[in-house]
Every structure is written in C-alpha cells, then in structure tokens.
Amino acid sequence: MASSSGTGNKILADSTDEEHTEVEEDDEEEETLEHFDDFTLASSWERFISEIEGVCRLWMSDGPKNLLVKGAVLLEDSGNLYKVTSETKYALKTYCMEYYFEANPADDAGKPANWKFDLHDLQLCFGVKEFLVIAPQSASGVVLDAPEASKLLSAVAIALSNCSSLWPAFVPVHDPSRKAYIGIQNMGTVFTRRFEGDRIGSQVPIKLMHLEGLYELFVSKFAYSTLDLSVHNFKVRIAMKLTFRTLPFDEDYMKDFDAKFTNSGENLTGETSNGTQWDDDCSWSEWYSAEDPVKGFELTTIWSEKMVESSMEMAELENASPHEAEKWLIALRPEGSKESRIGFASQLHYLVDALQVSFEAHFIEDFVSAAENPGSDNLKSSMVIPSPTVRDRVLKELFIEGVQFSDFSDGGDKTPRAVKGAPLESLFAQFCLHSLWFGNCNIRAISVLWIEFVREVRWCWEESQPLPRMPPHGSIDLTTCLINQKLQMLAICIERKCQLNEDYQDCIGSVDHIDSMSEEESVIGDDVLNIQPPSENISGKVDRKPEDADLFNDKKSSDFSRRGSAGIVDSMMLLKSHQSMHAPYTQEPPLMTEDMHEERMQAVEAFGDSFNFSAQLEKDILTSDMSAFKAANPDAIFEDFIRWHSPGDWEADDDPASSGSTSSNDLDINKSKDSWPPRGRLSKRMSEHGNLWRKIWNSSPALPASEQKPLLDPNREGEKVLHYLETLKPHQLLEQMVSTSFRAAADTLSQTSYGELKQMETKIQQLYPTMASALRPLQVNRLSADSETIEDFRRLCVVFEHVEKLLTVAASLHRKLIRAPRLSREIFNDYYNFYIPTMGTSLIEEVVEKEFDKKQEVREHEREVLSNMFVPPTANQSWRKVLSMGNLLNGHEPILREIIFSLRDRVSGNHYAARSGSVSQQEIETYRMYICGTSNDLRVALSVVSCD
C-alpha cells in the first residue's frame, strides 16, 4: 500500500509540473501577442493622427441630429450653426478640435450672392458650410510656429482622408488680431482646396485701396495656373457689400440735420426742433433730457453677383452710387453706454428709499431739523437740501396764477385710475414730479418742500385765492389719493367761501340802497313787486277758460306762497289738495373725502342700522330736503314727501284701468286728476309709531334751499383740511407720493408720440395694472421700514425702467423715421423681440453681451429717407479722414467694404479628373478671394483648387 501510494503521489507531482509548464508557455505566448508592434502607430505623430481620426469617425457616425442630442452648442451669433469640441494631446501640448455644422443645412449657405449675416467668419471668408478647426489650448489660441502649423494641418488632413471626410479643416496662425488661418479640404477627387487668410495692417498699398487694384490682385493668383483655363477669355464673378454708418446723433449733427431741411424747405421728421436736444418735443423733456438711445444707423448696400471681364469695369463700379445697389439693409445702433440712465425710473428708486427712511420719524419737521440732531449721521450723508432759490422757483411753478386743472377725469380713461394716486395735472401730482428732481429726492429735501408747499396752500386759503391746478366745483374723486381729495375739498371750500362773502356784500349793498330810497319810491317799488291777479272784463268775470277754474282757485290758495319750485313732477298729485306736486330745489349733499366716509360708516355701526342710515349724521340733510319740499308744496303732507323722496316706501294700490297706458304726459296728468286722490299707503317701516322721518317732518320749517343754512360749512371744512396737511405723518405722505409719482410718471410717458407701435401701446397699458397690483399695499397703511413690500416697490422700479427705455427707443425711431413709418415699425419690432427676453425684475442689472444687430430691408421709396440722414460733411468737420475708397453716399465713404471674387470652371477633359462622370462634369469654384476692410485696414482670404 505504501509503495502504491508513493507511486501515485509521484505521478500526480509529474502531471502538475507538466501543467505548470504548459501554463507558463501560454503566458509567454499571450505576452508576445500583447507586445505586437503595430508599425502604423509606432510614433506619437501617428498616434496623434489616429486619435483625430477616431474623433472624426465618431462625429461622422453620429450625424447632426445625434450631436444635437449629445449637447452640441449653438453659436450666439448664428441661428443654425452648432459646435462640438474634443481635446487631444501631442508632444506635451493639448489641442482643441472643434467641429462646426448646421442643423438644417441650406443649399445656398456660404454663397456670396446671399450675404447672410448669421454666417461664421470662416464661412464668409472661404465659402464653406461645415468645417473643422484645430487649435492649441493656450492663451492666444493660435499656432505661432509655422512648421508646427503645417504639421498640425497635415495631421488633420491625413485623418480626414482616412475617414473619407470632405470637411475643410483650418488652423489659426500668427497673431490673434490678424485672424489668419491656413486650411485644406479633400474634395473627394484628386483635387484639393487650400485656404489661406491674413490681414494687412495700416500699410495698405495705394493700389489696393481701389477696386481696380483688388481685381488685379485676384487675377494674378490664377494667371499662371496649371489648370486648363483659357486665361485670355475668363469672366470673374464679383459680389460687393458696402456698410455706411451715420454720424452720432449728437448736438452738432442735429443742428446740421435740421439746417439741411430748413434751407431746402423740406422737413424730414415732420416736427419742428428749435432746441439742441433730440427729445425737446417729447413729453418727459419738461423733467429731464434722456440720452438718445439710437446712436445712429448702419446702412448696408449689396451688389449681387455680376460678371466682370476687365479692370475698367471695376473702376466704373467704384464710381457707382450706392443708390444703384440691388438691396439696401438698415440696422439700428443702440446706445452702448453701460452707465445708469437718468429718467423717471432712477428717481422713483430714490423715492422708494425715502419711503423706507420716513418711518424713522413721527413728524416731518424732524427730518428738516436733522442737521442739528447729533444722532442723524445717516440722514446727513448724501441728503442735500437745494438752495432757497431753487425751492422758490419750484413753488412758483406749482402755484403759478391762472393755471387751472383742465382734465380732472382723465378723459374717461379707466387705465390710470387703476393706480390710487392724483391725476397728472393736479396740484399734488405736480408736487410729486417736482419732488423727484428736488435734491435728488431725499427725505430731507422732500420734507422741506412739503412744509413750504403747505404754507402756500394756507396762504391761498386765508387770502381766498383759487387753489391752482384744482377744480373748484364738482364732487370729490374718491378714486384718487387722500391728499388730492383734501386739496379738492379745500378748493371747493375756497370757492364757496368767496360766494358767501359776495352774497354778504350784496345783502349789505341792497340794505343800504333801500334805506336811501324815498318813501314814494318805496311805495312804487312795492307795487311793482306785487304779483298781479288775472285781469277782469267789463262784466266783472275773470277772463279764463272754464277748465282752468280749479287751477286758478289753487293759485289763490297756495301758488302765491310757493317758493323754491324746480317744476311740476309728472303724473303726481298731492294727496290732500287737488294740485300737482312740485319738485323743490335742494342743497347738494355735503362733500366728503375718503376718511370722512369711513368715519360715517363707523358712526352707522356705532348708532345702529335700523333705517340704513345714522340719524345723527343724516338729520341735517333730511331736514333740508323736507323744508325745501314744504316750501315748494305748501299743502303737502308727510306721505307726499315719501312718494317723492323715497318711492320704495309708498305702496300704491293696483289700478287695472291705468295699466298698459302709453299716453303722453298731459294725458297722464289729466288721468291723475281724474283718479284723484292717489290710492296707496306707507310702507311698514314708515308707518311705525315714532318713526324718525315723521318727527323730522313735523319739526321742519318750510324754507327753500336758498334761505337754508348751507350743509357744507366751508370755513370749518377748510380748516380741517389744513390741519390734516400740517399734521400728516412722514410715512403717510411718502406712501401717497409713491403711488402718485408712479401714476404721474406713467401718464407723462404715455403722452409720448411714437407712431403706430402696437407692442409699445400694449406695454404701456400693461404697466398700469402692474403698478396697481404692486402699489395696493399702500392703501392698507400697514407698511414698515423692513417690509418686504419695499423690495416689491424696487422691483417695480426695474419694470418701469424697462418700459421707459423701450419708449425712448420708440420715440427716437419715430422722430427719425417719421417719413418711413413701416421701417420704424419693423425696426422697433425687432428690437422689442430682442430686448424683452432680457427684461426682468432683478435689482441687479444683468449684463447682456449680445448686441442688437438685426437688419431690415429698405424698400425703394424709403431709400431717400435714409440717404438724407447722411448729412454732407461741413467745413467745421475737418477732423474727418480724407476720402479714398469711392462709392460715396452724400460725401460719406463706407466704413467697411466687402468683396468676393470667384472664378468657376468645369474639370471635364482634365486627365487628373476622377473617373466618376457625375463629379467630372460639375462646375467647381476654382478660385475665390474674400476681401474685407477699409483703405487702411485690409483682410484677404484666398481659396484655391489644385490637382495633387
């Protein structure tokens, strides 16, 4: 057993060794395979090409749709060009490879005749669609070493060739400011297109300043070409685009602009402008001068593709007028200043700050004396009070004599009334607008101006002078703020006080006149004043019709004592006498402001609501009406008054005979007399024992309204108004100022003339509900300095600023393009759509890097309007550079000239051509040169097709 066991162990050991040896041999074989040398990737250069090839293959397999899904980035200046990026390394350097493609490629993309404005710089320069750019990851982003650039471009070309890709590839070279590129493209045949672009600096040869020299430069590139071209019989295609820019619309320009059309007898704008500011005739010019948001216009004139055979034709083209161009395009140049704009919005910001500070004191005088208060350092800083001269000038403008409020009802427009403030032309609204610009609208300046304002109001009251800018009659407008209601009440009190004084003087004068009359004159006067009865005939009978007998008897009994009648009430007869009911002249109800109505309602709740009114408050009014009714109807009873004053409390009996009658008033009166006395009864509440109305009726004397004591005591109510104004708390004043200032500023802006711009009109209409919603917390008087509502007001200022900016743009465009309303409308629509997405309510202004560059095509009849904006240079503008480019527009040379030269040829018959007939028969662009720049700054981009 032992031997056999040992033998088995030996066999097992031998077999294990053999297996171990086999495993080692397999590992050596696998290791040999892993270290197999692929000579196509032996060097780093080859591995670099392989990495580029792999990335390109991945992009090609994905296609545009999948690349968009994977996060391709849309270029800001293009609406259809996207970009994907990838990084790769070679020789300790990192390179960024970018592939540009169009999501919906158009067949005409990059063609010169279209001059698309959303093309990428390389698309415009070299006429390509999709392309590849490889550049080092460095600060400059360009390849400064020429051998490195050539090697890098070769690597990309080999990788694209291995992928069978037709993408053109570019490498940025030289200095970044030169925008220089070299590139290459495999055209799928033995043809290769090479690209080269560079910039010529300030030392531009004189020959290249003119189109003739540029044409010869292009011709020199293919004069000795190896392609099979007939050099002596070729036609060069040329497309040209010129860009003109109006001078800045500054003071000098506007003077020249107005002088041009004044001398010619033609008014371009349709408006007279005798001032030096562009907005002298705008609604806000009374308060501030806004910076012109339209700095100028850029006019682009385009000559579409045409054939040229000689340099002489180029010379003729250089002398051509821009009016001969096939297309005109105009672009707005908005203001480029990033500084804070001065306008209503900026001052409203300060007013909101003053509102927040107003809670720090209980009396307005505390802010005036803040300079003497040691603990008010925060009020001293940047809170300057203007000089007394400035203050007096403001008060003089507010209280100028003869200025009366013209449109207290806002013309029936309910939109401004959504904001509970004062109407624009009212005294308080004008005070608020002046306060916005008084001492930069700080709380101390407002307090000083308010105290002086109230003193002037008291002077008007004490001297019985009309209150300027306030209506002295009518009812109190409860939709306005309380201060405006108080001022309106005071204006009415002043008017009525003057009337009482006049009546008193008339009475004194009449008494003196009667005392001075002789006894004989007095008797004669009495005879004249007596009412004479109807005359009698010889027989002694009264000369009257039989049917008038009753009326004559009535006249004897009551008409001689009737006073204060306004006329007969149709179809109504008195109950106890066969007489028609007369409506009396009554006093107007006493005027009440909003706070007086609130006190009245509180009194109603306190005294009970048994008759839906407070006897304490309504007794004088009811007594006045009853006295006037008694004077007009001496034979009337309580039931007659109820039938006239409160018909709902008289329950008439049904009269079938009178139902459905359509007779005239006279017939109704006769029928009422035939059915006399009227049948009916008092309502339950009026017939109750101890009814208050009946008690007042029994105690009321018969007095017409002219002899009654006025329901409104102007002296008492006027003093109440002044007491309110003099004891108003600071935050209550500022709260009403905020509402009124927003409303008045919006009303002022809404008067601006901006043409038929529906977007602007809608935006202004939407501003009022927005303000009403944001300012509604001011009506509940529950604000505090730390309230979140203060921040809401600041956000409202931002919204107001956006609307104000749009309005200034609209007004400026309308003024400059009033003879081209369609163009003004289309340009504003584009600017509106560009600007609206950037609007917000954030208190931090967001910096928008993208500039507005949308262009509008100019129609034939609108070209004259635009060309007139290019005022010819005058002698005092000698600083302008010497003209040297040609194609002048009213003496202005283009700021930019872009030209595309191209030469096309068919490659059929060339022994280098591909065997595919479809390729060999097509016409290709063999030479293309893009030239851009001015007379002293030129950029040239050349693409050449060659046979390799």
Buried (B, 14 or more C-beta within 10 A) or exposed (E): EEEEEEEEEEEEEEEEEEEEEEEEEEEEEEEEEEEEEEEEEEEEBBBBBBBBBBBBBEBBEBEBEEBBEEEBEEEEBBEBBBBBEBEBEBEEEEBBBBBBBBBEBEEEBBBBBBBBBEBBBBBBBBBBBBBBBBBBEEEEEBBBEEEBBBBBBBBBBBBBBBBEBEBBBBBBBBEEEBBBBBBBBBBEBBBBBBBBBBBBEEEBEEEBBBBBBBBBBBBEBBEEBEBBBEEEEBEBBBBBBBBBBBBEBEEBBBBBBBEBBEEEEEBBBEEEBEBEBBBBBBBBBEBBBBBBBBBBBBBBBBBBBBEBEEBEBBBEBBEBEBEEBEEBBBBBBBBEEEEEBBBBBBBBBBBBBBBBBBBBBEEBEBBBEBEEEEEBEEBEEEBEBBEEEBBEEBBEEBBEEEBBBEEBEBEEEEBBBBBBBBBBBBBBBBBBBBBBBBBBBBBBBBBBBBBBBBEBBBEBBEEEBBBBBBBBEEEBBEBBBBBBBBBBBBBBBBBBBBEBEEEEEEEEEEEEEEEEEEEEEEEEEEEEEEEEEEEEEEEEEEEEEEEEEEBBEBBEEBBEEBBBBEEBBEBBBBBEBBBBBBBBBBBEEBBBBBEBEEEBEEEBEEEEEEEEBBBEBBBBBBBBBBBBBBBBBBBBBBBBBBBBBEEEBBEEEEEEEEEEEEEEEEEBBBBBEEEBEBEBEBEEEBBEEEBBBBEBBEEBEBBBBEEBEBBBBBEEBBBBBBEBBEEBBBBBBBBBBBBBBBBBBBBBBBEBEBBEBEBBBEBBEEBBEBBBEBBBBBBEEEBEEEBEBBEBBBBBBBBBBBBBBBBBBBBBBBBBBBBBBBBBBBBBBBBBEBBEEEBEBEEEEEEEEEEBBBBBEBEEEBBEBBBBBBBEBBEEEEEEEEEEBBBBBBEBBBEBBBBBBBBBBBBEEBEBBBEEEEBBEEEBBBBBBBBBBBBBEBBBBBBBBBBE
